[in-house]
Every structure is written in structure tokens, then in C-alpha cells.
Amino acid sequence: MFNLSGFQNVVRFGSFYRRSDSKRVRRFRCLACKKGFSQATLTPCYRQKKRHKNYRIAHLFTSAVSQRQIARLENVDRKTVARKLVFLGAKYRELNLIENSLKSPAQVIEFDDLETHEHSKCKPLSVTLAVVFPSRRVLGFRVSQMPAKGLLSKISIKKYGYRKDLRREGRTALFQEIKPLILEDAMIKSDENPAYIADVKTHFPKATHLSFRGKRGAITGQGELKKVGFDPLFRLNHTCAMFRAHVATLIRRTWNTTKKPDRLSDRMAIYQYFHNRALKSALAAGSRIV
């Protein structure tokens, strides 16, 4: 409820019925400038016609559902779903920062790169993901452009030209974001990617960095889970497998590919929030984290 105390020139000016959520919203008027406003003017959902569908659409974005199918299920236009993705991505990205800042600093974290692509396999993307050990709470991620590798490199250069490698810039941005969320002398675990050593030493000089040799991927978990009895990075790889299973544009061997890296980042921000909340609920219920 809008509080009029402290606003000498503001008076009530009727109300209106909002069809989107079946609520009556109060209007106000400024006697000095003669302009009007309402309780909804300064809210994040201002001018949204389908605000009552926000939470439902956010759930569908984390359930491996494409944008077209969400539009069919919710009986809205595809453009509405596209706009909702941008709005929800920004909203849940902010909520993720707040939720993580309220937690105690992490003592052990794991990070690695998850690879996907935009539009074509000739235009790959790298997603640097950092999780807390052993809870699997996601601290943050960054989507970065990278050049094609192997047999696709020549085809990629011929069709799309030279593609810059922005993975280091993405890791730098991620490390700067999560630095206040971990202890100075924390333990950081990753695979043996040689590029990780210098980056970790630069941003976390007092931390202990442990690297492990990468293992062959299994069919289950879309290759993220490994064909070994003991995986030292199991919680990270398990989280990556969950991202692939729940974010439609990360699923391998599908036509539902990423068209814009920013929209992939929005989807992952939404899933990060629901993923961390599910872990929090499991801990509250006394379930064992595996």
C-alpha cells in the first residue's frame, strides 16, 4: 500500500480495475504538477498485460520447453514470451545476487566450462559455471564466445569469418562477481585446462587450486557425467548435466538452439534461481545432497 505520509502535495485520485490479475489499483495525483500516477507505476511489472503469467512462464523456461511451445501452452503470442524472457532474466539475475550474498562465504568451489553453440555448431559458446562444494549451489556463470575446434574450424572460418575467443574475459567477469562470495583462502577445484591456472592465481592469490585430469563422458547426463567410479568434480558435472536437462537451448542434438547468447544467459539465470531454491528446500526437509 502506498503511504501518503511525507507527501504533502499528493492526494488520492480514485482507482481502476486491473484485468491482468483482477485487482483494484489506487490512483494518486500531485497537486503541484497536476500529474497522476498509481500504486503500479514504480513496480517492476509496470504496463505488463500478462503479469499473472510471469511465474508460470518462468517455470516453463526451466522445464526444457521451447519459446513456441510456451506460447501455445499459455495461449499468448510468441513476442510476449520473448519479452518475458528478457524481463525474467534480469529479475532472477538480481535475485541470484541477493540470495548468494546472504549466504556465508564458500570454503570450497568447483568451476569448469560447459560448451554449447549459437545457431550452428560452427559458432560455439562456452559457459563458465561455478558451484559450491558440496551443496551444488550455483554461485554464478558467464556465457562467452569461442572459436570452433577440430574439423569444424575451417568450415567456421569460411562461412562466418574469424571468431574471437572471449573465454578469458568471461572467466574474469565471473571471478570478479563471485570473489566476495568465497573465502580468501578457499579451495578451488577444476580440471587441468592450462588457462585456468593463471586466471585463478590472478584473482584468488591466497586460494589453493586443485586440478584434476578430465575423464571420458558417459551417455547419461549428455556427456557431462563421467565413466568412472569416482569423479572428483562430480558435483560440478552433475550440476552441468542438470542445466542441460532443464534449459532447452542447452540440450544436445536438438533443433532448439540458441539464437542469441544474451537470451541463453537469461534462461540460465532463471534456472539458477530455481535450482538453488530447490537445494535450499531439500536441505530444509533434511534430504541428503548427492
HUMO-V510717 format. One record per residue. N is the residue number from 1. RES is the residue in one letter. PSI is psi in degrees with one decimal (999 if undefined). Layout:
n->(N;N)
res->(RES;RES)
psi->(PSI;PSI)
This chain:
n->(1;2;3;4;5;6;7;8;9;10;11;12;13;14;15;16;17;18;19;20;21;22;23;24;25;26;27;28;29;30;31;32;33;34;35;36;37;38;39;40;41;42;43;44;45;46;47;48;49;50;51;52;53;54;55;56;57;58;59;60;61;62;63;64;65;66;67;68;69;70;71;72;73;74;75;76;77;78;79;80;81;82;83;84;85;86;87;88;89;90;91;92;93;94;95;96;97;98;99;100;101;102;103;104;105;106;107;108;109;110;111;112;113;114;115;116;117;118;119;120;121;122;123;124;125;126;127;128;129;130;131;132;133;134;135;136;137;138;139;140;141;142;143;144;145;146;147;148;149;150;151;152;153;154;155;156;157;158;159;160;161;162;163;164;165;166;167;168;169;170;171;172;173;174;175;176;177;178;179;180;181;182;183;184;185;186;187;188;189;190;191;192;193;194;195;196;197;198;199;200;201;202;203;204;205;206;207;208;209;210;211;212;213;214;215;216;217;218;219;220;221;222;223;224;225;226;227;228;229;230;231;232;233;234;235;236;237;238;239;240;241;242;243;244;245;246;247;248;249;250;251;252;253;254;255;256;257;258;259;260;261;262;263;264;265;266;267;268;269;270;271;272;273;274;275;276;277;278;279;280;281;282;283;284;285;286;287;288;289;290)
res->(M;F;N;L;S;G;F;Q;N;V;V;R;F;G;S;F;Y;R;R;S;D;S;K;R;V;R;R;F;R;C;L;A;C;K;K;G;F;S;Q;A;T;L;T;P;C;Y;R;Q;K;K;R;H;K;N;Y;R;I;A;H;L;F;T;S;A;V;S;Q;R;Q;I;A;R;L;E;N;V;D;R;K;T;V;A;R;K;L;V;F;L;G;A;K;Y;R;E;L;N;L;I;E;N;S;L;K;S;P;A;Q;V;I;E;F;D;D;L;E;T;H;E;H;S;K;C;K;P;L;S;V;T;L;A;V;V;F;P;S;R;R;V;L;G;F;R;V;S;Q;M;P;A;K;G;L;L;S;K;I;S;I;K;K;Y;G;Y;R;K;D;L;R;R;E;G;R;T;A;L;F;Q;E;I;K;P;L;I;L;E;D;A;M;I;K;S;D;E;N;P;A;Y;I;A;D;V;K;T;H;F;P;K;A;T;H;L;S;F;R;G;K;R;G;A;I;T;G;Q;G;E;L;K;K;V;G;F;D;P;L;F;R;L;N;H;T;C;A;M;F;R;A;H;V;A;T;L;I;R;R;T;W;N;T;T;K;K;P;D;R;L;S;D;R;M;A;I;Y;Q;Y;F;H;N;R;A;L;K;S;A;L;A;A;G;S;R;I;V)
psi->(133.6;130.1;122.9;-8.6;131.2;-6.9;92.1;-29.7;10.9;130.1;159.8;144.5;48.4;-161.7;172.3;156.4;124.6;114.9;-28.4;-35.2;15.1;43.9;152.4;125.3;131.3;141.0;156.1;162.5;137.4;121.7;-18.8;-49.8;-4.3;17.9;150.3;158.2;177.0;178.6;-23.5;-6.9;-42.0;9.8;153.8;-28.0;19.0;131.2;7.4;130.3;-22.3;41.5;-26.7;-9.8;-1.2;-50.0;-40.1;-43.7;-37.7;-41.0;-40.7;-33.2;-22.9;16.7;28.1;40.8;136.5;165.4;-40.2;-41.8;-35.3;-41.5;-38.5;-45.4;-37.7;-0.7;47.5;169.8;152.7;-33.4;-33.9;-43.7;-40.7;-40.9;-37.5;-36.6;-44.0;-44.9;-47.1;-35.1;-45.8;-39.8;-50.0;-23.7;-41.0;-40.6;-35.6;-42.2;-40.4;-46.0;-45.0;-33.8;-21.8;-12.4;157.9;150.0;140.1;142.9;-32.7;130.9;159.1;142.6;154.3;173.9;131.2;130.2;137.6;-161.9;161.9;122.5;-43.2;153.6;-14.4;-7.6;72.3;158.4;150.4;132.5;108.5;121.4;133.8;129.0;158.3;136.8;132.1;7.6;-18.9;17.4;130.8;121.6;-38.1;174.9;164.1;134.9;124.5;147.9;146.3;155.4;158.1;153.0;163.1;-139.5;-21.3;-11.2;-44.4;-41.2;-40.6;-44.7;-38.1;-40.4;-39.5;-3.1;-176.2;135.7;120.4;149.5;107.9;21.0;-38.9;-40.5;-38.2;-42.4;-39.1;-45.5;-40.2;-45.6;-37.1;-32.9;-41.8;-5.7;-42.5;-10.0;-2.1;159.3;153.0;-38.3;32.7;164.8;127.9;124.9;140.6;-178.7;-171.5;28.1;120.1;-23.3;-20.9;-31.9;-50.6;-38.0;-44.6;-41.8;-34.2;-45.6;-24.9;70.1;-26.4;-2.0;159.2;121.4;119.7;127.6;143.7;144.9;135.5;146.7;162.9;135.5;150.4;164.6;-41.6;149.6;17.4;34.7;-11.6;-40.1;147.6;154.9;57.3;159.1;-38.5;123.4;112.5;-17.8;33.1;-44.0;-36.7;-48.3;-35.2;-40.5;-40.8;-40.1;-37.4;-38.4;-44.0;-34.8;-27.7;-21.1;113.1;-37.1;-4.1;-10.9;131.5;152.8;58.2;156.7;-4.2;68.4;163.4;132.7;-32.5;130.4;-33.5;-35.8;-33.0;-41.8;-38.2;-45.2;-42.7;-33.4;-39.6;-45.5;-35.4;-42.5;-49.6;-33.2;-48.9;-36.6;-36.6;-40.2;-38.8;-40.9;-38.1;-39.9;-39.1;-32.3;-6.0;17.1;152.9;132.3;124.8;999)
